Amino acid sequence: MKAIYLKNEGGCKKGDIKEVAEGYFRNLLAPKGIAVVANDVNISKVKKELDKKAKEVSGSLNEAQKLAEVIEGRKVEVVSKANDAGKLYASISSEDVLSALAKQGAKISGAKVVFDSHIKEPGSHKAKIDFGHGILSEITITVRV
């Protein structure tokens, strides 16, 4: 019998249509909600769902690319406390950088700040903002005491 997989399971991806044994389907796949019978109605439902998800992913990808272009090359200033030797009491965190970008009007959610190394002293440092989907944007962080 043919089954449509609703979840990624055992080498099959969501939306795959595979020939499976009837007992395997009845005893494992159907009770756990992993697959449904491949009839015309179920095939059209799954295809619509996959198309909808693909549109959402492409929309978020376009949004991330636009935001990366806006942020590329920006200079961000972060103020932190330091000891007498000039070392910062705490490293500059991703939250510090994202809040500084938010103050400039660039609200970023779901992105990670990737530092070359921990920022523990004042000065100018480079960092990358990772938006996912392989989209990176480089910024300059200036740390003042």
N, C-alpha and C positions, 0 to 999 in steps of 0.2 A: 504494500500500500504506500501511497505517497503522503508525506507529511511536510508541513511548513514549519520551520523552526521560528519560535518567537523570542528565543534567547540564544546567546552564544553557548554552545554546549558540544563538547567532544569533537572538535574539529569542524563543526558547522557554525556558520554565522547566522545572525538574525535575518530572516527573509529567505534563507536557502530552502529549496524544495528537494527533498531526498526520498529515495525509496527505502523504507524500513520494514522490518518484520512486524506483523500484526501484534504479536505478543509484546514485543518491545515497546510499541506505541501505546498499547492498552495498559500495560503494567508500569511503565516508567515515564514516557514522554507526556502523555495526556494528564495523568494525575498530578504531576509536578508543574504543569502549565508550561512545559518546555516547547511543545509543538501542538499543532491542530491538524485536522484532516485537510488535505489539499484539494478543496473543491473551488468552483468559480467564485463564490461569495468570499471565502476566506482569502483567496489569492488577491482579489481586488482590494480587500481591506488592508492587507499587509503592504501591498504596493503603494496605496495612498499614504499609509503611515510612513513608509520609508521615503517617499517623495517629500512629504511635509518636513521630515527630519533633515533631509538633504538641503532644503530651502533654508531652514533655520541655521544650519551650519554655514552655508554660503553667506547668509546675512551677517552672522557674527564675524566671519572672516573678513568681509568687506568693511565692517565697522572697525575691526582691529587694525586693518591696513590704513584706514583714514586717520585713526588716532595715532598710529605710529608715525605717519608723515607729519602730523602736527607737532609731535613731541621731539622728533629727530633734531639733535643739535642744541636742544634747550640747555640753559644754564640754571641750575638750582642752587639756592643758598640755604645752608642749614647752620643753625647756631647751637653750640653745645658747650658744656663746661669742661675745663681742662685743669690739670694740676700745674705746679710751678715749673715742671720740666717740659710742659707743652703737650703732654699726652692727654688724650681725652679720657674722662672717667669711664665712659661707655662707648662702644663702637656705634657708628651710625647705622641705623637699622633700615629695613625696607619701608617700615611705617613712616619713619622720619622723611624719607625721600618722597613717598607718595603724598604725605600731607603737605610738603613744600610744593609739589606739583599742583595739588588741589588749590593752594593759595594763589597760584598763578592762573587758575581757571581751568586746568586740565584734570577733570575727575576721571580717575582710572579705577576700574574694579576688575578683579580677576587677573591682574597682571603681576608678575614677579619681578623684583629688582635683582639683577645679577651683578655682584661686585667682583672685580678682578681679585681683590684681597680685602680683608677687613679694614675699614677706615677707622684708624685710631689716632690720627693726628690732623691738625689743621692744614689747610691748603686745598689745592685743586685735584680732584680725582675723577676718573672715568667710571661709568657704570652703564649697564644695558638694561632696558626694560623688555621683558619677555612677555608678549601678548598671547603666546601659544600659536599653534599652526606654523611654527618656524618663523614668526614675525618678530624681529628684534629692532629696537630703536636705541641709539646711543645718546647719553646725556652727560653733561659735566656737572659734578657736584663740588661746590665750594664750601668748605667747612670753616666757619669763623668761631673764635672763642669769645 
